[in-house]
């Protein structure tokens, strides 16, 4: 996605493959996400990045984020945060 102005939701059981270059809304992953996310958050829009649930696996980097990043409820994240101007939550049940 080169540019998006709303929420991006990858549901449980779904697979997303690709990068998000600019996003004005948030990103919610409850399935499998393979790709990078950039241009997300407060200065780009109100959205946070959520990787949520035991079935959620994110493989990719956050290039640029100005809102919170949350890895929660047993979710797995494999990647780097290269630019973030807000909090990052990696909850105890998550990796």
Helices and strands as residue ranges (DSSP letters): E 8-10, E 15-17, E 27-29, E 32-34, E 49-52, E 57-59, E 69-72, E 76-78, E 88-90
